[in-house]
Each structure stands twice: as C-alpha cells, then as structure tokens.
Amino acid sequence: MQKIILLLALLTLLSCNTSTKQTGIKYDFTTQFEKSNQTETPPYTEVIDFYKNLAEVYPSIIIKEIGETDSDHPLHIVTFNPDQIFDFASVRQTKRILLINNGIHPGESDGIDATMLLFRDIAQGKIKAPQNTVLVTIPIYNIGGALQRNTTTRANQNGPKVYGFRGNSRNYDLNRDFIKGDTKNSQTFAKIFHTVQPDVFIDNHVSNGADYQYVLTHLFTQHNKLNGELGTYLLEELQPQLEKSLESKKWDITPYVNVWGTTPDKGWSQFMDSPRYSTGYTTLWNTLGMMVETHMLKPYGSRVEGTYELMKSMIDITEKDGFKIRSLREKAFAMQKKQSTYPVRWKKDTSRVTKFNFKGFEGNFIDSKITGAKRLKYDQNKPYTKEVNYHNFFVPSKEIKIPEAYIIPAGWWNIVDLLKLNQIELFPLKKDSTITVETYHIKDYKSRKTPFEGHYLHYETSVRKSISSIRFKKGDFIVPVHQYGFRYIIETLEPEATDSFFNWNFFDTILQQKEGFSPYVWEDKASELLAKNDQLKTEFEEKKKDTAFSNNWYAQLDWLYKRSEHYEESHMRYPVYRILK
C-alpha cells in the first residue's frame, strides 16, 4: 500500500512539472533536487538545458548567451517577464529589475536549485507572477568551478551529494574579482550588469564560521555606503520587511554571523563588502544588494527551500516598493553631483550598536584529542536565545576631495580598458597640452606577504600631494568624475581606496626605480651638487644628525641623488592626475 501511495505521489509530481511544446515534445521540469529527495544538485549542462526547455515552452522566459568565461563556456542570463518584453532599456521605463546571481562558489549550490524551482513555478502559475518586476538570473556564474564536480572539497557542508569547486577554471575566487577584472567571468558580469542595470541584486551563498539555529542569514550591503535616503531605506525598511515576511512563513533569519574562531553570543560586526565583492561592486551604482548565506550544517533541502522563500519575499518587496526604490536610486545619483568629499576607507562606529535576540547554540573550548590545544565545540542540545550587540554602523576613516576629472596617460591601456568595460565616459585629448593638475606620490603602503587572488595586495596606502604643470600628449584620456559611474571612478582611481587599482598592483611598475647611480661616479657629482646649493647642504648636515643615516654611506648618497636633477620623475609618482575644481 505504501509503495502505491509513493508511486501516485511521484506521478502527481511529474504531471505537475511536465509541459508539452507545440511540436508535441514533452519536457519534464522535475528538477534533480526534487527527484533525489532534496539531496542532489544537477551538473552545469543539465541546468542550462532546463532553462532552454523552459524558454521553449513558456514565452515569458528567454535565455541568452551574453559573453565568455575562463572555462570557454558562455555565460547565460535567463529573464522572466510576463509581458514578453526582453529589451532592458524598454523594461526599465515601466518596471523594476531584480538580478539573481548563482554559483559564484559552485559548491554552494543552494541558489542554483532554488532559482530553477522559482522560475519554473512562476512560469507554470504555481506562484503569482510579478507584474511590476522583471526577474533576471545568471544560472551558474562560475562555470569552470561547476564543472569540477566532487564530493570532498566542502568538508564543512551538509550536502548536496556532489557539487562544484570554489575556484574557477583558473582557480580564481570570483567573489574577489569584480573590481580587478582578472577573469573573463567578471568582465562578462560587468557587461551583464550594465545591460540589465538592476534595482535589486541577490547573490546566493552558503556560510561557515559558527554554528547557530538559523538556516538563513542575510548579508546586505553596508547601508552607510549607500549615502542618504537609499541607505536609510535599506536599513529601516527593506531589511525589516524581509525579516518579517520570512518570519510570517516560519523562516527565521539573522544578519550574517561574521564570527571566526569564537562564539557569536557576545555579538559581532557587520561584514564590510568592499568593491571586490559582488554586492560591493553593484552598490557602486546604487543598486540595493544582498547576499543570501544559508548555514552549511543544515540539511540541503532546508537550505534550498529557505533560499526559495527568501527570493519570493524579495520579489514581493520589490513589487510593493519598486517605485520608491527607483526614486531613491535616482535621488542618490543626483546627490553624488553635490558631494565635495568621498569616503575611500571605513571603520566601525563604536558609538552605535543594534541589539537583537540571537538564536544560537552554546559553545565551549575543550581539549582537542588530536592537538591537545583548546578547540571550539558547539552543543546543539543546548540552544539559547540571547540579546547580542550587532555593530552595523560605519564611519569614514579616510576621505578625499572630489576632483573635477582625472587624466590617465594612454600608455595605461589596461586601466582605460577596465573603465570602458564599466561604461565610464572618457575623452582623448585632441592635442598635446600642458595642464595644471594635482599629483600624487606614493608616500607609504604595506603589502601582503603571500599571494591573494593572483596579487600581492597593497593596503594602508598613503600619498603626498603637489600641484604641477604637466605636459600631456594627444590621446591621453580625460575622465570626468560626475557621471553615472561616479563611485566606480573614485573607488578605482584613488590609490588610498581599499580596492583601488593601485592596491591591486596595477601600478607596481612605478614603485621600482629604473635608473640609478654608481657610487664611485656619483660621489664626485654629489660633492659638486652640495657646493652649488647651500640650502641643500644645510638640510644634508641636519639630516646627518640622525645616527642611522650618518652611519649609512649609501643612504647619504641616495638622499642626495633623489634631490638632484638626475632622479627620475616617474619613480613613486602615481600616473593618474587630478584636475581640481
């Protein structure tokens, strides 16, 4: 009897998910996730075939190849619009756009399965189709990682049975590549983003770091970065609405538990998503961005279902608040034109804190049977609800004065190419010109000791400023600041910004001195230099009061060399210049 009931249930499921094309071809839209009793996720080719078949049957859905990836497989976008209008410029006139990214880390496949179910269920009328919101998804962003299917690399994760790998086909973590654009994937994402121009962006992930009772956590972009009313809306309206919507469906959610190596019961700070990350990048164009972070230890079925329900709730909010969201975004763009300063680095605001009740598990540090050291052990038989401090307010730690424009010599074509890729307007000089500009020299910086995503990343960069009249050549580029990509321009071209092109090593050649001196030759020329310049001689004698300097003959010769006409101007001079207002 039980077998008959199961068979009838399966037949019912299949009949609900089977559709016939006009040609008579039948497609079964039951997903691998459903067929496997919520334990499996399909391989890349089956995901793409699923959407292609949906698009063949349902005219409200279209799938398109839109660019290359490092894997040599094309990146696709899938769009749902009941009006069957798929030109985004036309869509933006009357509707809002929600972009969903999946599989940036293909081992975190929850969003891949949840979005397949979502698009199918909306197309088949199982859930109400949004009327004012167009849905766009990247089915699997990291195709190279998705093709590296295995059962072992996600040691901390509870399912699915087989999954993809975090690194892409060149072993890049794509969620660190949005600004630097080392991969074809991120270059194509820029094309997608600027084609779609979403109002709201979701990136689906799976979290680690701590244990707690929640299946779902949210990682909204840091609201202070959004500036003004848009950031206030995210903090005071969008986030609470999402939490209440999920609560009404019996899905608890908490802010992303940004805790490592300790327990979260004392609270934590919000994750600051700089522009290397997907939501940090999309925020540069005032898009409301969030990451869904399901909890790795929860059953795979629950994680997929929770992601599905969260996306449904976000659609509902976008439907309701779409006009307000677009209006606030437009106001944010308008406000940018009035700014005189811009924050390029942030720090936690210790004067403000948000308190909420957190549902965790008791954790203790016990003796490790392997190492003998103390190890963290959570006890899932001891749940608790405690009030915690959540530091989700940040203030600028470094601000710059906004220039009128930047000048980039044409020789830095790699920078120019990235600007063009991101739809930045720039204009070549029509003739050789002498222009008064503010010039930066790199005063100090620190660098990572080990490679990070293909770079030895710089940080804590500082600059020395001066005003110079510099001869620029025909073909060098003027980059006006006040344009659609205002924030992208500053975040990449200001060397002190966290994810600037300088900090990502694009300008490291200026840090190496190309010409020098032979001490046995320079010694005589340095004597002539001191004899002709009394002020320099006085400064030199004062400098020699420093014992370390006076005991280092080479440092003395180098100090004089760098104050002579022989020292190259390009050493440590940042080759992006600022035209001041």
C-alpha positions in Angstrom: 0.0 0.0 0.0 2.8 2.4 0.9 4.5 1.7 -2.4 1.3 2.6 -4.3 0.9 5.9 -2.4 4.5 6.8 -3.2 4.0 5.9 -6.8 0.9 8.0 -7.0 2.7 10.9 -5.4 5.5 10.7 -7.9 3.1 10.6 -10.8 1.3 13.6 -9.5 4.7 15.5 -9.1 5.7 14.5 -12.7 2.3 15.5 -14.2 2.5 18.9 -12.5 6.0 19.5 -13.8 5.6 18.2 -17.3 4.8 20.6 -20.2 4.2 20.0 -23.9 5.7 22.2 -26.6 3.5 22.9 -29.7 5.6 20.4 -31.6 4.4 17.7 -29.3 7.7 17.3 -27.4 7.2 16.8 -23.7 9.6 18.2 -21.2 9.8 17.0 -17.6 10.5 20.0 -15.4 11.0 18.0 -12.2 14.5 19.0 -11.1 17.3 16.7 -9.9 16.9 18.3 -6.5 13.3 17.0 -6.3 13.9 13.6 -7.9 16.7 12.9 -5.4 14.6 13.7 -2.4 16.4 17.0 -1.9 19.9 15.6 -1.8 21.4 16.4 -5.2 22.1 19.3 -7.5 22.4 18.9 -11.3 25.5 19.4 -13.3 26.0 22.6 -15.4 24.8 21.2 -18.7 21.5 20.0 -17.2 20.9 23.4 -15.6 21.3 25.2 -18.9 19.1 22.6 -20.7 16.4 23.1 -18.0 16.2 26.8 -18.7 16.4 26.3 -22.5 13.5 23.9 -22.3 11.6 26.4 -20.1 12.2 29.1 -22.6 10.9 26.8 -25.4 7.6 26.1 -23.6 6.9 29.4 -21.9 7.2 32.7 -23.9 7.6 34.7 -20.6 11.1 33.2 -20.3 14.1 33.8 -22.5 17.7 32.5 -22.2 20.6 34.2 -23.9 24.4 33.8 -24.2 25.9 37.1 -23.2 29.7 36.6 -23.0 32.7 34.5 -22.4 34.1 32.8 -19.2 37.5 31.4 -18.4 36.1 27.9 -18.8 35.5 28.5 -22.6 31.7 28.0 -21.9 29.5 31.0 -22.5 27.8 32.9 -19.6 24.0 32.9 -19.9 21.3 35.1 -18.5 17.7 34.0 -18.1 14.9 36.6 -18.0 11.3 36.3 -16.9 8.8 38.9 -18.0 5.1 38.1 -18.4 4.8 40.9 -20.9 7.4 39.1 -23.1 9.5 42.3 -23.5 13.2 41.5 -23.1 14.8 44.7 -24.1 16.1 46.1 -20.9 16.1 49.7 -21.9 12.3 49.3 -22.6 11.7 47.3 -19.5 13.3 50.0 -17.2 10.7 52.5 -18.4 7.9 50.8 -16.5 9.3 48.0 -14.4 11.9 47.3 -11.7 14.6 44.7 -12.3 15.8 42.0 -9.8 19.1 40.3 -10.8 19.9 36.9 -9.1 23.4 35.5 -9.3 24.0 31.8 -8.6 27.0 29.5 -8.3 29.8 32.1 -7.8 31.0 29.4 -5.5 29.5 26.3 -7.2 29.9 24.1 -4.0 27.3 26.5 -2.6 24.6 25.3 -4.9 21.5 26.2 -2.9 20.7 29.2 -5.1 21.1 27.2 -8.3 18.4 24.8 -7.4 16.2 27.4 -5.7 16.2 29.6 -8.7 15.3 26.8 -11.1 12.3 26.0 -8.9 11.4 29.7 -8.7 11.4 30.4 -12.5 9.5 27.1 -13.2 6.9 27.7 -10.6 6.2 31.3 -11.7 6.1 30.3 -15.4 3.7 27.4 -14.6 1.5 29.7 -12.4 2.1 27.8 -9.2 3.0 31.1 -7.6 1.8 34.5 -8.7 3.9 36.1 -11.4 5.3 39.6 -10.6 3.7 42.3 -12.7 6.0 45.2 -11.9 9.3 43.3 -11.5 11.3 41.6 -14.2 13.5 38.7 -12.9 16.9 38.0 -14.4 19.2 35.3 -13.3 22.7 34.1 -14.0 22.1 30.3 -13.7 25.7 29.4 -12.8 28.3 32.2 -12.8 31.4 30.1 -12.1 31.1 27.5 -14.8 34.7 26.3 -14.5 34.1 25.6 -10.8 30.8 23.9 -11.6 32.5 21.5 -14.0 34.9 20.4 -11.3 32.3 18.3 -9.5 33.4 16.3 -6.5 32.2 15.0 -3.1 35.0 16.1 -0.8 36.1 19.7 -1.1 33.3 21.1 1.1 34.4 19.4 4.3 32.2 21.6 6.5 29.0 21.3 4.4 25.9 19.1 4.8 25.1 18.2 1.2 24.4 18.1 -1.6 26.0 14.7 -2.5 28.1 16.1 -5.4 28.9 19.7 -6.1 31.3 22.1 -7.8 34.5 23.7 -6.6 35.1 27.2 -5.2 37.9 28.3 -7.7 37.1 28.9 -11.3 38.9 27.2 -14.2 42.0 29.4 -13.5 41.5 28.9 -9.7 40.3 32.5 -9.1 37.7 33.1 -6.4 35.3 35.1 -8.5 33.8 36.9 -5.5 37.1 38.8 -5.1 37.4 39.7 -8.8 34.7 42.3 -9.5 36.9 45.4 -9.4 40.2 44.0 -10.7 38.6 42.0 -13.6 41.3 39.4 -14.0 38.8 36.8 -15.3 36.6 36.7 -18.4 33.8 35.8 -16.0 34.0 39.2 -14.2 34.4 41.0 -17.5 31.2 39.4 -18.7 29.5 40.2 -15.4 30.2 43.9 -16.0 28.6 43.6 -19.4 25.5 41.9 -17.8 25.3 44.4 -15.0 25.4 47.4 -17.2 23.0 45.9 -19.7 20.5 44.9 -17.1 21.0 47.8 -14.6 19.2 46.1 -11.8 17.4 47.9 -9.0 17.9 45.0 -6.6 20.7 42.3 -6.6 20.8 39.0 -4.8 23.9 36.7 -4.7 23.2 33.3 -3.3 25.8 31.7 -1.0 26.4 29.2 1.9 28.1 30.4 5.0 30.5 29.0 7.5 32.3 30.4 10.6 30.0 29.5 13.5 27.0 27.2 14.5 23.6 28.5 15.3 19.9 27.7 14.9 19.1 29.6 11.7 19.0 28.1 8.2 19.1 31.6 6.7 21.3 34.6 7.2 21.4 37.8 5.2 24.3 39.9 4.3 23.0 43.3 3.0 25.5 45.7 1.6 26.6 48.1 4.3 24.0 50.8 4.5 26.2 53.8 5.3 28.0 53.3 1.9 24.7 54.0 0.1 24.6 57.5 1.4 21.4 59.3 2.4 17.8 58.1 2.0 18.7 55.0 0.0 20.9 53.6 2.8 18.2 54.6 5.3 15.6 52.7 3.3 17.8 49.6 3.2 18.3 49.6 7.0 14.9 50.8 8.2 12.5 49.4 5.6 13.9 46.8 3.2 15.7 44.6 5.8 12.9 44.7 8.4 10.3 43.8 5.7 12.4 40.9 4.5 12.8 39.6 8.1 9.0 40.0 8.8 8.0 38.3 5.6 10.2 35.3 6.3 9.0 35.2 9.9 5.4 35.0 8.8 6.4 31.9 6.7 8.1 30.3 9.7 11.6 31.1 8.3 13.8 32.8 10.9 16.7 34.8 9.5 19.5 36.8 11.1 22.3 39.1 9.9 25.3 37.2 8.6 27.2 35.8 11.5 30.6 37.4 10.9 32.4 35.4 13.6 35.5 33.2 13.2 37.2 31.1 15.9 34.9 32.2 18.7 31.2 32.1 19.6 28.7 34.7 18.5 27.0 35.2 21.8 28.8 38.4 22.5 27.8 39.9 19.2 29.8 40.8 16.0 30.4 43.5 13.4 28.6 43.6 10.0 30.7 42.5 7.1 32.0 45.5 5.1 31.7 44.5 1.5 34.3 46.4 -0.4 34.0 46.6 -4.3 36.0 43.4 -4.8 32.8 41.6 -3.7 29.6 41.3 -5.8 27.4 43.4 -3.6 30.3 45.9 -3.0 30.6 46.3 -6.8 26.8 46.6 -7.5 26.5 49.2 -4.7 28.8 51.5 -6.7 25.8 52.1 -9.0 23.3 52.5 -6.1 21.8 49.0 -6.6 20.4 47.5 -3.4 22.5 44.4 -2.9 22.4 41.4 -0.6 23.9 38.0 -0.2 21.9 35.1 1.0 24.0 33.0 3.3 22.4 29.7 4.2 24.0 27.7 7.1 26.3 24.9 5.9 25.3 22.4 8.6 21.6 22.5 7.9 20.0 19.9 5.6 20.4 20.7 1.9 16.7 20.6 1.3 16.0 23.2 4.0 18.7 25.4 2.7 17.2 25.3 -0.9 13.7 25.9 0.4 14.8 28.8 2.6 16.6 30.4 -0.4 13.5 29.9 -2.5 11.3 31.6 0.1 13.7 34.5 0.6 13.7 35.2 -3.1 9.9 35.1 -3.2 9.8 37.6 -0.3 12.3 39.9 -2.1 10.1 39.8 -5.2 7.1 40.8 -3.1 9.0 43.7 -1.6 10.3 44.9 -5.0 6.7 44.7 -6.3 5.4 46.8 -3.5 8.3 49.3 -3.1 9.5 49.3 -6.7 8.6 52.9 -7.5 10.1 54.1 -4.2 13.3 52.1 -4.8 13.8 53.6 -8.3 13.1 57.1 -6.9 15.6 56.7 -4.1 18.2 55.4 -6.5 17.7 58.4 -8.8 18.0 60.7 -5.9 21.2 59.0 -4.8 22.7 59.6 -8.3 21.6 63.3 -8.1 23.2 63.7 -4.6 26.5 62.5 -5.9 26.8 65.6 -8.1 26.7 67.8 -4.9 29.3 65.9 -2.9 32.6 67.7 -2.3 34.3 64.8 -0.4 34.1 61.0 -0.8 35.0 58.3 1.8 37.6 55.8 0.5 38.0 53.8 3.7 35.7 53.0 6.6 35.9 51.9 10.2 33.3 50.6 12.7 31.3 53.3 14.5 31.8 52.2 18.1 29.3 54.8 19.4 26.3 53.0 17.8 25.1 49.4 18.1 22.0 47.4 17.1 20.6 44.9 19.7 18.5 41.9 18.8 17.7 38.4 20.1 20.0 35.8 18.5 19.2 32.1 18.5 22.5 30.2 18.9 23.9 27.1 20.4 26.2 27.0 23.5 29.8 26.7 22.6 32.8 25.9 24.8 36.5 25.5 24.4 37.5 21.9 25.3 40.7 19.9 25.0 41.4 18.6 21.5 42.0 14.9 21.3 44.2 15.5 18.3 46.4 18.5 19.1 46.0 18.8 22.8 45.1 22.5 22.4 41.8 24.1 23.1 39.1 23.6 20.4 35.7 25.1 19.9 32.8 22.7 20.4 29.1 23.6 19.9 26.4 21.7 21.7 23.2 21.6 19.5 21.4 20.1 22.5 21.8 23.4 24.3 20.0 26.1 22.2 19.7 29.6 23.6 18.2 33.0 22.7 20.3 35.9 23.9 20.4 39.6 23.2 23.6 40.4 21.2 25.3 43.6 20.0 25.4 44.0 16.3 27.8 46.7 15.0 26.2 47.7 11.7 27.2 51.4 11.6 30.4 52.5 9.9 32.0 55.9 9.5 34.7 57.1 7.1 38.3 56.6 8.2 39.7 58.4 5.1 38.1 60.9 2.8 39.3 62.6 -0.3 38.3 65.8 -2.0 36.5 65.0 -5.2 38.2 66.4 -8.3 36.6 67.6 -11.5 38.3 65.0 -13.6 41.2 62.6 -13.8 43.8 62.3 -16.5 45.2 58.9 -17.5 48.1 58.7 -19.9 47.2 56.5 -22.9 50.0 54.1 -22.1 48.0 52.7 -19.1 45.7 51.0 -21.6 44.8 48.2 -19.1 43.2 50.8 -16.8 41.4 52.5 -19.7 40.1 49.1 -20.9 38.6 48.4 -17.5 37.0 51.9 -17.3 35.4 51.4 -20.8 34.2 47.9 -19.8 32.3 49.5 -16.9 30.7 52.1 -19.2 32.8 55.0 -17.9 32.9 58.0 -20.2 36.4 59.2 -21.1 37.7 61.5 -23.8 41.1 61.6 -25.5 43.0 64.8 -25.7 42.9 66.2 -29.2 46.4 67.7 -29.0 49.4 67.9 -26.7 48.5 70.1 -23.8 50.1 71.5 -20.6 47.6 71.1 -17.8 47.9 72.1 -14.1 47.0 69.1 -12.0 47.2 67.7 -8.5 49.8 65.0 -8.5 50.1 62.1 -6.0 53.4 60.5 -5.0 53.1 57.2 -3.1 54.3 58.0 0.4 53.8 54.7 2.1 52.0 51.4 1.7 52.0 47.8 3.1 51.8 44.6 1.0 50.5 41.1 1.7 53.3 38.6 2.3 51.5 35.9 0.5 49.6 36.0 -2.8 45.9 36.8 -2.7 43.9 36.1 -5.8 46.8 36.4 -8.1 48.1 39.6 -6.5 50.3 40.8 -3.6 47.6 43.2 -2.4 48.6 46.6 -1.0 46.9 48.3 1.9 47.2 51.3 4.3 48.4 53.3 1.3 49.1 57.0 1.8 50.1 59.7 -0.6 51.9 63.0 -0.8 50.2 65.7 -2.9 51.6 68.5 -5.0 50.4 70.9 -7.8 52.2 70.5 -11.1 52.0 71.7 -14.6 52.5 68.6 -16.7 52.7 68.1 -20.5 50.2 65.6 -21.6 50.1 64.0 -25.1 47.4 63.8 -27.7 45.4 60.7 -27.0 45.8 60.8 -23.2 42.4 60.4 -21.5 40.3 62.8 -19.5 37.8 61.1 -17.2 35.1 63.5 -15.9 34.0 62.5 -12.4 30.4 63.4 -12.4 28.8 60.7 -14.4 26.8 57.5 -14.0 30.0 55.6 -12.9 31.0 58.3 -10.3 31.6 55.9 -7.5 33.4 53.3 -9.6 35.8 56.0 -10.9 36.8 57.2 -7.4 37.0 53.7 -5.8 39.4 52.5 -8.5 41.5 55.6 -9.3 42.1 57.0 -5.8 45.1 55.0 -4.6 44.1 55.1 -0.9 40.7 53.5 -1.6 40.5 49.9 -0.2 40.1 48.2 -3.6 41.8 50.8 -5.8 43.7 49.8 -8.9 46.9 50.8 -7.1 46.2 48.5 -4.2 45.5 45.7 -6.7 49.0 46.1 -8.1 48.1 47.7 -11.5 50.7 50.4 -10.9 53.5 48.5 -9.3 56.0 49.4 -12.0 56.1 53.0 -10.6 57.4 51.6 -7.3 60.6 50.4 -8.9 63.3 52.9 -9.6 64.5 52.3 -13.2 67.7 54.5 -13.2 70.3 54.8 -10.5 73.9 55.7 -9.8 77.3 54.1 -9.4 78.7 55.4 -6.1 82.2 55.9 -7.4 80.8 58.2 -10.0 78.1 59.9 -8.0 80.4 60.7 -5.1 82.1 63.4 -7.1 78.9 64.7 -8.7 77.3 64.8 -5.2 80.2 67.0 -4.0 79.6 69.4 -6.8 75.9 69.5 -6.1 76.5 70.4 -2.4 79.0 73.0 -3.4 76.4 74.8 -5.6 73.4 74.5 -3.3 73.8 76.0 0.2 70.3 75.1 1.3 70.6 71.5 0.3 73.9 71.4 2.1 72.3 72.7 5.3 69.5 70.1 5.0 72.0 67.4 4.4 74.0 68.3 7.5 70.8 68.4 9.6 69.8 65.0 8.3 73.2 63.6 9.3 72.3 64.2 12.9 70.3 61.0 12.6 72.7 58.3 13.7 71.3 55.6 11.5 71.6 58.0 8.5 75.1 59.2 9.3 76.3 55.6 9.7 75.0 54.6 6.2 77.1 56.0 3.4 74.9 54.6 0.7 71.7 56.2 2.2 73.5 59.5 2.2 74.4 59.3 -1.4 70.9 58.1 -2.3 69.4 61.0 -0.4 71.4 63.5 -2.4 70.7 61.6 -5.7 66.9 61.9 -5.1 67.2 65.6 -4.7 69.2 66.1 -7.9 68.0 66.6 -11.5 69.1 63.0 -12.3 66.4 61.4 -10.2 63.6 60.2 -12.4 60.3 61.9 -12.1 58.3 58.8 -12.6 59.5 56.9 -9.5 56.7 56.7 -6.9 54.7 59.2 -8.9 51.1 57.9 -9.3 50.3 58.2 -13.1 46.7 59.3 -12.7 46.3 63.0 -12.2 43.6 65.1 -10.7 42.1 68.2 -12.3 40.7 70.2 -9.4 37.5 72.2 -9.3 
